[in-house]
Amino acid sequence: MFGAFPMIYQENRGWNEGIGGLSFNGVGIGMLGAVLYLVFCEKDRYIRLMKMHGGQQPPEARLRSAVVGSISLPIGLFWFAWYVPQPR
């Protein structure tokens, strides 16, 4: 996907390299949002589940956030691929 960003935005849409590099900001903001969600929203829940299971980390403790990612990733890729302009 990262290799497709310059092709889509610079070659097909005619953006220059400086503006085309800004297309990576969406990925960075999304990753930052996911990290902040895990740190602030899931931390207490994860610690509570560890205490309930005797200090062991149950495999399904982070399943809820993985489900959110498994739904949002294909939506984002579909959204990215929705509009592919014809080469000029």
A tleap script that builds the chain and sets N, CA, C and O, in Angstrom:
source leaprc.protein.ff14SB
mol = sequence {
  NMET PHE GLY ALA PHE PRO MET ILE TYR GLN
  GLU ASN ARG GLY TRP ASN GLU GLY ILE GLY
  GLY LEU SER PHE ASN GLY VAL GLY ILE GLY
  MET LEU GLY ALA VAL LEU TYR LEU VAL PHE
  CYS GLU LYS ASP ARG TYR ILE ARG LEU MET
  LYS MET HIE GLY GLY GLN GLN PRO PRO GLU
  ALA ARG LEU ARG SER ALA VAL VAL GLY SER
  ILE SER LEU PRO ILE GLY LEU PHE TRP PHE
  ALA TRP TYR VAL PRO GLN PRO CARG
}
set mol.1.N position { 0.814 -1.177 0.000 }
set mol.1.CA position { 0.000 0.000 0.000 }
set mol.1.C position { 0.871 1.258 0.000 }
set mol.1.O position { 0.546 2.234 -0.677 }
set mol.2.N position { 1.965 1.244 0.749 }
set mol.2.CA position { 2.806 2.438 0.789 }
set mol.2.C position { 3.470 2.716 -0.556 }
set mol.2.O position { 3.731 3.869 -0.897 }
set mol.3.N position { 3.738 1.678 -1.304 }
set mol.3.CA position { 4.287 1.873 -2.640 }
set mol.3.C position { 3.273 2.425 -3.621 }
set mol.3.O position { 3.644 3.028 -4.628 }
set mol.4.N position { 1.994 2.225 -3.335 }
set mol.4.CA position { 0.945 2.716 -4.221 }
set mol.4.C position { 0.639 4.189 -3.989 }
set mol.4.O position { 0.112 4.846 -4.887 }
set mol.5.N position { 0.951 4.726 -2.823 }
set mol.5.CA position { 0.661 6.129 -2.549 }
set mol.5.C position { 1.315 7.064 -3.564 }
set mol.5.O position { 0.618 7.899 -4.141 }
set mol.6.N position { 2.631 6.961 -3.809 }
set mol.6.CA position { 3.227 7.862 -4.808 }
set mol.6.C position { 2.650 7.655 -6.209 }
set mol.6.O position { 2.474 8.618 -6.956 }
set mol.7.N position { 2.359 6.425 -6.563 }
set mol.7.CA position { 1.809 6.195 -7.899 }
set mol.7.C position { 0.434 6.835 -8.044 }
set mol.7.O position { 0.154 7.479 -9.055 }
set mol.8.N position { -0.406 6.666 -7.063 }
set mol.8.CA position { -1.769 7.201 -7.150 }
set mol.8.C position { -1.763 8.717 -7.077 }
set mol.8.O position { -2.367 9.387 -7.915 }
set mol.9.N position { -1.080 9.258 -6.075 }
set mol.9.CA position { -1.194 10.687 -5.824 }
set mol.9.C position { -0.265 11.536 -6.681 }
set mol.9.O position { -0.634 12.646 -7.061 }
set mol.10.N position { 0.935 11.043 -6.996 }
set mol.10.CA position { 1.864 11.854 -7.761 }
set mol.10.C position { 1.732 11.620 -9.262 }
set mol.10.O position { 1.701 12.574 -10.039 }
set mol.11.N position { 1.657 10.373 -9.668 }
set mol.11.CA position { 1.592 10.092 -11.097 }
set mol.11.C position { 0.194 10.311 -11.659 }
set mol.11.O position { 0.031 10.976 -12.683 }
set mol.12.N position { -0.815 9.754 -10.994 }
set mol.12.CA position { -2.168 9.833 -11.555 }
set mol.12.C position { -2.865 11.152 -11.251 }
set mol.12.O position { -3.568 11.686 -12.109 }
set mol.13.N position { -2.687 11.679 -10.067 }
set mol.13.CA position { -3.390 12.913 -9.708 }
set mol.13.C position { -2.562 14.164 -9.950 }
set mol.13.O position { -3.080 15.278 -9.878 }
set mol.14.N position { -1.280 13.984 -10.237 }
set mol.14.CA position { -0.443 15.127 -10.579 }
set mol.14.C position { 0.077 15.929 -9.403 }
set mol.14.O position { 0.484 17.076 -9.588 }
set mol.15.N position { 0.079 15.375 -8.210 }
set mol.15.CA position { 0.607 16.087 -7.049 }
set mol.15.C position { 2.133 16.089 -7.129 }
set mol.15.O position { 2.722 15.161 -7.683 }
set mol.16.N position { 2.778 17.123 -6.582 }
set mol.16.CA position { 4.239 17.096 -6.534 }
set mol.16.C position { 4.688 16.240 -5.349 }
set mol.16.O position { 3.860 15.755 -4.578 }
set mol.17.N position { 5.999 16.059 -5.209 }
set mol.17.CA position { 6.495 15.151 -4.167 }
set mol.17.C position { 6.211 15.651 -2.758 }
set mol.17.O position { 5.941 14.855 -1.860 }
set mol.18.N position { 6.269 16.945 -2.562 }
set mol.18.CA position { 5.999 17.492 -1.222 }
set mol.18.C position { 4.564 17.281 -0.793 }
set mol.18.O position { 4.311 16.859 0.335 }
set mol.19.N position { 3.626 17.564 -1.669 }
set mol.19.CA position { 2.211 17.380 -1.343 }
set mol.19.C position { 1.877 15.893 -1.328 }
set mol.19.O position { 1.063 15.457 -0.513 }
set mol.20.N position { 2.485 15.111 -2.208 }
set mol.20.CA position { 2.231 13.667 -2.243 }
set mol.20.C position { 2.663 12.971 -0.968 }
set mol.20.O position { 2.075 11.961 -0.579 }
set mol.21.N position { 3.686 13.503 -0.314 }
set mol.21.CA position { 4.129 12.928 0.952 }
set mol.21.C position { 3.123 13.121 2.075 }
set mol.21.O position { 3.123 12.373 3.052 }
set mol.22.N position { 2.275 14.116 1.936 }
set mol.22.CA position { 1.255 14.355 2.956 }
set mol.22.C position { 0.206 13.245 3.000 }
set mol.22.O position { -0.523 13.120 3.984 }
set mol.23.N position { 0.127 12.447 1.951 }
set mol.23.CA position { -0.859 11.366 1.944 }
set mol.23.C position { -0.548 10.294 2.988 }
set mol.23.O position { -1.427 9.514 3.355 }
set mol.24.N position { 0.689 10.252 3.465 }
set mol.24.CA position { 1.053 9.293 4.512 }
set mol.24.C position { 0.577 9.742 5.890 }
set mol.24.O position { 0.592 8.948 6.830 }
set mol.25.N position { 0.160 10.982 6.027 }
set mol.25.CA position { -0.303 11.483 7.331 }
set mol.25.C position { -1.535 10.746 7.824 }
set mol.25.O position { -1.690 10.552 9.030 }
set mol.26.N position { -2.411 10.335 6.929 }
set mol.26.CA position { -3.601 9.602 7.354 }
set mol.26.C position { -3.258 8.300 8.051 }
set mol.26.O position { -3.895 7.930 9.037 }
set mol.27.N position { -2.250 7.602 7.537 }
set mol.27.CA position { -1.812 6.350 8.161 }
set mol.27.C position { -1.201 6.642 9.526 }
set mol.27.O position { -1.467 5.930 10.495 }
set mol.28.N position { -0.387 7.683 9.602 }
set mol.28.CA position { 0.236 8.043 10.879 }
set mol.28.C position { -0.778 8.453 11.926 }
set mol.28.O position { -0.663 8.067 13.089 }
set mol.29.N position { -1.765 9.227 11.528 }
set mol.29.CA position { -2.806 9.649 12.473 }
set mol.29.C position { -3.627 8.450 12.929 }
set mol.29.O position { -3.993 8.356 14.101 }
set mol.30.N position { -3.915 7.541 12.017 }
set mol.30.CA position { -4.652 6.337 12.396 }
set mol.30.C position { -3.883 5.466 13.377 }
set mol.30.O position { -4.459 4.941 14.329 }
set mol.31.N position { -2.579 5.311 13.148 }
set mol.31.CA position { -1.755 4.523 14.072 }
set mol.31.C position { -1.653 5.200 15.432 }
set mol.31.O position { -1.714 4.537 16.467 }
set mol.32.N position { -1.498 6.516 15.428 }
set mol.32.CA position { -1.438 7.251 16.690 }
set mol.32.C position { -2.753 7.118 17.456 }
set mol.32.O position { -2.751 6.956 18.676 }
set mol.33.N position { -3.867 7.185 16.741 }
set mol.33.CA position { -5.168 7.006 17.388 }
set mol.33.C position { -5.326 5.621 17.990 }
set mol.33.O position { -5.889 5.478 19.075 }
set mol.34.N position { -4.831 4.594 17.294 }
set mol.34.CA position { -4.919 3.236 17.819 }
set mol.34.C position { -4.063 3.062 19.068 }
set mol.34.O position { -4.480 2.412 20.026 }
set mol.35.N position { -2.875 3.638 19.057 }
set mol.35.CA position { -2.006 3.541 20.231 }
set mol.35.C position { -2.628 4.264 21.424 }
set mol.35.O position { -2.623 3.747 22.542 }
set mol.36.N position { -3.162 5.455 21.182 }
set mol.36.CA position { -3.791 6.192 22.280 }
set mol.36.C position { -5.007 5.447 22.826 }
set mol.36.O position { -5.250 5.444 24.032 }
set mol.37.N position { -5.761 4.821 21.941 }
set mol.37.CA position { -6.913 4.030 22.383 }
set mol.37.C position { -6.460 2.871 23.271 }
set mol.37.O position { -7.053 2.622 24.320 }
set mol.38.N position { -5.420 2.170 22.854 }
set mol.38.CA position { -4.946 1.040 23.649 }
set mol.38.C position { -4.388 1.484 24.993 }
set mol.38.O position { -4.621 0.836 26.014 }
set mol.39.N position { -3.653 2.587 24.991 }
set mol.39.CA position { -3.030 3.037 26.238 }
set mol.39.C position { -4.068 3.532 27.238 }
set mol.39.O position { -4.003 3.191 28.419 }
set mol.40.N position { -5.016 4.324 26.779 }
set mol.40.CA position { -5.932 4.961 27.719 }
set mol.40.C position { -7.232 4.191 27.952 }
set mol.40.O position { -7.789 4.254 29.048 }
set mol.41.N position { -7.717 3.478 26.962 }
set mol.41.CA position { -9.026 2.823 27.101 }
set mol.41.C position { -8.920 1.336 27.448 }
set mol.41.O position { -9.748 0.816 28.196 }
set mol.42.N position { -7.933 0.667 26.922 }
set mol.42.CA position { -7.846 -0.774 27.118 }
set mol.42.C position { -6.953 -1.180 28.291 }
set mol.42.O position { -7.007 -2.325 28.741 }
set mol.43.N position { -6.133 -0.251 28.791 }
set mol.43.CA position { -5.173 -0.614 29.830 }
set mol.43.C position { -5.857 -1.132 31.084 }
set mol.43.O position { -5.477 -2.183 31.602 }
set mol.44.N position { -6.853 -0.420 31.581 }
set mol.44.CA position { -7.532 -0.835 32.809 }
set mol.44.C position { -8.259 -2.168 32.629 }
set mol.44.O position { -8.247 -3.020 33.517 }
set mol.45.N position { -8.876 -2.329 31.494 }
set mol.45.CA position { -9.592 -3.580 31.214 }
set mol.45.C position { -8.621 -4.761 31.147 }
set mol.45.O position { -8.912 -5.846 31.649 }
set mol.46.N position { -7.464 -4.533 30.518 }
set mol.46.CA position { -6.458 -5.583 30.382 }
set mol.46.C position { -5.889 -5.971 31.747 }
set mol.46.O position { -5.709 -7.155 32.030 }
set mol.47.N position { -5.609 -4.984 32.586 }
set mol.47.CA position { -5.088 -5.272 33.931 }
set mol.47.C position { -6.129 -6.025 34.752 }
set mol.47.O position { -5.788 -6.961 35.474 }
set mol.48.N position { -7.392 -5.626 34.647 }
set mol.48.CA position { -8.454 -6.315 35.378 }
set mol.48.C position { -8.570 -7.775 34.933 }
set mol.48.O position { -8.757 -8.664 35.764 }
set mol.49.N position { -8.460 -8.023 33.629 }
set mol.49.CA position { -8.528 -9.402 33.141 }
set mol.49.C position { -7.325 -10.224 33.604 }
set mol.49.O position { -7.457 -11.416 33.884 }
set mol.50.N position { -6.149 -9.590 33.686 }
set mol.50.CA position { -4.972 -10.323 34.182 }
set mol.50.C position { -5.172 -10.725 35.638 }
set mol.50.O position { -4.812 -11.836 36.025 }
set mol.51.N position { -5.734 -9.845 36.440 }
set mol.51.CA position { -5.963 -10.172 37.849 }
set mol.51.C position { -6.995 -11.281 37.990 }
set mol.51.O position { -6.879 -12.134 38.870 }
set mol.52.N position { -8.002 -11.271 37.126 }
set mol.52.CA position { -9.028 -12.316 37.181 }
set mol.52.C position { -8.467 -13.688 36.821 }
set mol.52.O position { -8.991 -14.708 37.268 }
set mol.53.N position { -7.403 -13.721 36.013 }
set mol.53.CA position { -6.824 -14.990 35.573 }
set mol.53.C position { -5.507 -15.303 36.283 }
set mol.53.O position { -4.669 -16.021 35.738 }
set mol.54.N position { -5.320 -14.783 37.465 }
set mol.54.CA position { -4.155 -15.130 38.280 }
set mol.54.C position { -2.849 -14.559 37.771 }
set mol.54.O position { -1.808 -15.194 37.941 }
set mol.55.N position { -2.856 -13.401 37.160 }
set mol.55.CA position { -1.625 -12.772 36.687 }
set mol.55.C position { -1.176 -13.215 35.315 }
set mol.55.O position { -0.219 -12.661 34.775 }
set mol.56.N position { -1.831 -14.187 34.743 }
set mol.56.CA position { -1.496 -14.634 33.390 }
set mol.56.C position { -2.210 -13.760 32.367 }
set mol.56.O position { -3.293 -13.239 32.631 }
set mol.57.N position { -1.609 -13.608 31.225 }
set mol.57.CA position { -2.231 -12.830 30.165 }
set mol.57.C position { -3.087 -13.746 29.301 }
set mol.57.O position { -2.552 -14.553 28.542 }
set mol.58.N position { -4.394 -13.634 29.405 }
set mol.58.CA position { -5.240 -14.485 28.573 }
set mol.58.C position { -5.131 -14.061 27.108 }
set mol.58.O position { -5.057 -12.867 26.819 }
set mol.59.N position { -5.121 -15.012 26.187 }
set mol.59.CA position { -4.947 -14.679 24.770 }
set mol.59.C position { -6.039 -13.757 24.227 }
set mol.59.O position { -5.780 -12.946 23.338 }
set mol.60.N position { -7.234 -13.875 24.748 }
set mol.60.CA position { -8.333 -13.077 24.211 }
set mol.60.C position { -8.476 -11.718 24.902 }
set mol.60.O position { -9.487 -11.042 24.711 }
set mol.61.N position { -7.499 -11.310 25.689 }
set mol.61.CA position { -7.597 -10.051 26.423 }
set mol.61.C position { -7.628 -8.846 25.491 }
set mol.61.O position { -8.282 -7.849 25.797 }
set mol.62.N position { -6.954 -8.919 24.391 }
set mol.62.CA position { -6.940 -7.796 23.440 }
set mol.62.C position { -7.767 -8.090 22.198 }
set mol.62.O position { -7.596 -7.447 21.162 }
set mol.63.N position { -8.641 -9.040 22.304 }
set mol.63.CA position { -9.444 -9.426 21.148 }
set mol.63.C position { -10.395 -8.324 20.716 }
set mol.63.O position { -10.635 -8.151 19.521 }
set mol.64.N position { -10.934 -7.581 21.658 }
set mol.64.CA position { -11.891 -6.535 21.312 }
set mol.64.C position { -11.255 -5.475 20.415 }
set mol.64.O position { -11.864 -5.058 19.430 }
set mol.65.N position { -10.046 -5.036 20.740 }
set mol.65.CA position { -9.382 -4.041 19.900 }
set mol.65.C position { -8.930 -4.642 18.574 }
set mol.65.O position { -8.866 -3.928 17.574 }
set mol.66.N position { -8.616 -5.929 18.539 }
set mol.66.CA position { -8.252 -6.577 17.284 }
set mol.66.C position { -9.450 -6.677 16.347 }
set mol.66.O position { -9.296 -6.593 15.128 }
set mol.67.N position { -10.631 -6.855 16.907 }
set mol.67.CA position { -11.845 -6.902 16.084 }
set mol.67.C position { -12.098 -5.548 15.443 }
set mol.67.O position { -12.484 -5.476 14.276 }
set mol.68.N position { -11.883 -4.472 16.194 }
set mol.68.CA position { -12.048 -3.132 15.635 }
set mol.68.C position { -11.080 -2.931 14.470 }
set mol.68.O position { -11.466 -2.405 13.426 }
set mol.69.N position { -9.827 -3.345 14.644 }
set mol.69.CA position { -8.843 -3.225 13.573 }
set mol.69.C position { -9.157 -4.101 12.381 }
set mol.69.O position { -8.921 -3.704 11.240 }
set mol.70.N position { -9.686 -5.287 12.626 }
set mol.70.CA position { -9.989 -6.193 11.521 }
set mol.70.C position { -11.169 -5.706 10.688 }
set mol.70.O position { -11.327 -6.113 9.536 }
set mol.71.N position { -11.986 -4.850 11.255 }
set mol.71.CA position { -13.097 -4.263 10.496 }
set mol.71.C position { -12.656 -2.977 9.810 }
set mol.71.O position { -13.005 -2.744 8.653 }
set mol.72.N position { -11.896 -2.143 10.509 }
set mol.72.CA position { -11.529 -0.844 9.947 }
set mol.72.C position { -10.445 -0.936 8.872 }
set mol.72.O position { -10.429 -0.102 7.967 }
set mol.73.N position { -9.547 -1.906 8.934 }
set mol.73.CA position { -8.500 -2.027 7.915 }
set mol.73.C position { -9.068 -2.304 6.527 }
set mol.73.O position { -8.709 -1.588 5.593 }
set mol.74.N position { -9.934 -3.300 6.334 }
set mol.74.CA position { -10.488 -3.496 4.992 }
set mol.74.C position { -11.332 -2.322 4.507 }
set mol.74.O position { -11.358 -2.024 3.313 }
set mol.75.N position { -12.025 -1.656 5.435 }
set mol.75.CA position { -12.803 -0.481 5.039 }
set mol.75.C position { -11.864 0.608 4.521 }
set mol.75.O position { -12.149 1.234 3.499 }
set mol.76.N position { -10.767 0.834 5.205 }
set mol.76.CA position { -9.803 1.837 4.769 }
set mol.76.C position { -9.150 1.483 3.438 }
set mol.76.O position { -8.959 2.358 2.594 }
set mol.77.N position { -8.807 0.221 3.241 }
set mol.77.CA position { -8.217 -0.196 1.965 }
set mol.77.C position { -9.221 -0.085 0.830 }
set mol.77.O position { -8.864 0.314 -0.279 }
set mol.78.N position { -10.464 -0.430 1.095 }
set mol.78.CA position { -11.502 -0.296 0.075 }
set mol.78.C position { -11.711 1.168 -0.276 }
set mol.78.O position { -11.869 1.516 -1.447 }
set mol.79.N position { -11.712 2.023 0.735 }
set mol.79.CA position { -11.884 3.445 0.533 }
set mol.79.C position { -10.729 4.009 -0.299 }
set mol.79.O position { -10.945 4.834 -1.186 }
set mol.80.N position { -9.497 3.561 -0.010 }
set mol.80.CA position { -8.327 4.003 -0.766 }
set mol.80.C position { -8.411 3.561 -2.221 }
set mol.80.O position { -8.050 4.317 -3.123 }
set mol.81.N position { -8.884 2.348 -2.450 }
set mol.81.CA position { -8.931 1.801 -3.807 }
set mol.81.C position { -10.185 2.207 -4.572 }
set mol.81.O position { -10.306 1.896 -5.757 }
set mol.82.N position { -11.109 2.885 -3.928 }
set mol.82.CA position { -12.378 3.213 -4.566 }
set mol.82.C position { -12.175 4.050 -5.822 }
set mol.82.O position { -12.777 3.775 -6.860 }
set mol.83.N position { -11.337 5.060 -5.732 }
set mol.83.CA position { -11.158 5.965 -6.861 }
set mol.83.C position { -9.744 5.800 -7.394 }
set mol.83.O position { -8.782 6.224 -6.755 }
set mol.84.N position { -9.620 5.198 -8.539 }
set mol.84.CA position { -8.342 5.095 -9.228 }
set mol.84.C position { -8.516 5.826 -10.548 }
set mol.84.O position { -9.151 5.305 -11.464 }
set mol.85.N position { -7.955 7.033 -10.657 }
set mol.85.CA position { -8.153 7.797 -11.888 }
set mol.85.C position { -7.384 7.194 -13.056 }
set mol.85.O position { -6.424 6.448 -12.864 }
set mol.86.N position { -7.805 7.517 -14.233 }
set mol.86.CA position { -7.124 7.063 -15.436 }
set mol.86.C position { -5.834 7.859 -15.604 }
set mol.86.O position { -5.807 9.056 -15.316 }
set mol.87.N position { -4.763 7.210 -16.067 }
set mol.87.CA position { -3.508 7.953 -16.276 }
set mol.87.C position { -3.708 9.062 -17.305 }
set mol.87.O position { -4.494 8.942 -18.245 }
set mol.88.N position { -2.968 10.142 -17.089 }
set mol.88.CA position { -3.081 11.297 -18.000 }
set mol.88.C position { -2.229 11.121 -19.219 }
set mol.88.O position { -2.205 11.995 -20.086 }
savepdb mol mol.pdb
quit
